[in-house]
Amino acid sequence: MRNSKISYLPLEILLLKKGRNKQYLREVVKISPSTISRISKNEVVSLDVLKRICDHFDVPIQDVVEFVRVDEDGNEIEREA
């Protein structure tokens, strides 16, 4: 069985390209501080939150989140879109 973890690196890149930051997500997209914290830690957030981010920036979900394959020790193997 393959293991993977969530990465919000695409969101970080999107925010940089748009000249925005996570504070912007909190204030304008109305994402709670606890959800911002989960994003910062590459933890699971609700699909509703991801949809709101995608809708706000008018981008597909792969521009916000990706799955990264990891080995049994949790070390990154390769990125998947």
C-alpha positions as CSV (number, residue, x, y, z in Angstrom):
1,M,0.0,0.0,0.0
2,R,1.3,3.5,-0.9
3,N,1.4,6.2,1.8
4,S,1.0,9.8,1.1
5,K,0.8,13.1,3.0
6,I,-0.9,16.4,2.2
7,S,1.1,19.4,1.1
8,Y,-0.2,22.9,0.7
9,L,3.0,24.0,-1.2
10,P,0.9,24.8,-4.2
11,L,-1.1,27.2,-2.1
12,E,2.0,28.8,-0.8
13,I,3.2,29.3,-4.4
14,L,-0.3,30.7,-5.4
15,L,-0.2,33.2,-2.5
16,L,3.3,34.3,-3.5
17,K,2.2,34.8,-7.2
18,K,-0.8,36.8,-6.1
19,G,1.1,38.9,-3.6
20,R,-1.0,37.6,-0.7
21,N,-0.4,35.8,2.5
22,K,-2.2,33.6,5.1
23,Q,-3.4,36.7,6.9
24,Y,-5.3,37.6,3.7
25,L,-6.9,34.1,3.7
26,R,-8.0,34.8,7.3
27,E,-9.4,38.2,6.6
28,V,-10.8,38.1,3.1
29,V,-11.6,34.4,2.5
30,K,-12.8,34.1,6.1
31,I,-10.7,31.1,7.1
32,S,-10.3,30.6,10.9
33,P,-7.0,30.9,12.6
34,S,-7.1,27.2,13.6
35,T,-7.6,26.2,10.0
36,I,-4.7,28.4,8.9
37,S,-2.6,26.6,11.5
38,R,-3.6,23.2,10.1
39,I,-2.7,24.4,6.6
40,S,0.7,25.6,7.9
41,K,1.3,22.1,9.4
42,N,0.2,20.3,6.3
43,E,-2.7,18.8,8.1
44,V,-6.1,17.9,6.8
45,V,-8.7,20.7,6.3
46,S,-12.2,20.4,5.0
47,L,-13.0,20.2,1.4
48,D,-15.3,23.2,2.0
49,V,-12.3,25.3,2.9
50,L,-10.4,24.2,-0.1
51,K,-13.3,25.0,-2.3
52,R,-13.6,28.5,-0.9
53,I,-9.9,29.1,-1.6
54,C,-10.3,27.7,-5.1
55,D,-13.4,29.8,-5.8
56,H,-11.8,32.9,-4.4
57,F,-8.7,32.7,-6.6
58,D,-10.6,31.0,-9.5
59,V,-8.2,28.1,-9.7
60,P,-8.5,24.2,-9.7
61,I,-7.8,22.3,-6.5
62,Q,-4.4,21.2,-7.7
63,D,-3.3,24.8,-7.4
64,V,-4.0,24.6,-3.7
65,V,-3.2,21.1,-2.4
66,E,-1.2,18.1,-3.5
67,F,-0.5,14.6,-2.2
68,V,3.2,13.7,-1.7
69,R,4.2,10.1,-1.7
70,V,6.2,9.0,1.4
71,D,8.0,5.9,2.4
72,E,7.3,3.9,5.5
73,D,9.4,6.4,7.6
74,G,7.4,9.4,6.3
75,N,10.2,10.6,4.0
76,E,9.1,12.1,0.7
77,I,9.5,9.9,-2.4
78,E,7.9,12.0,-5.1
79,R,5.2,14.5,-5.7
80,E,1.8,13.7,-7.2
81,A,-0.6,16.3,-8.6
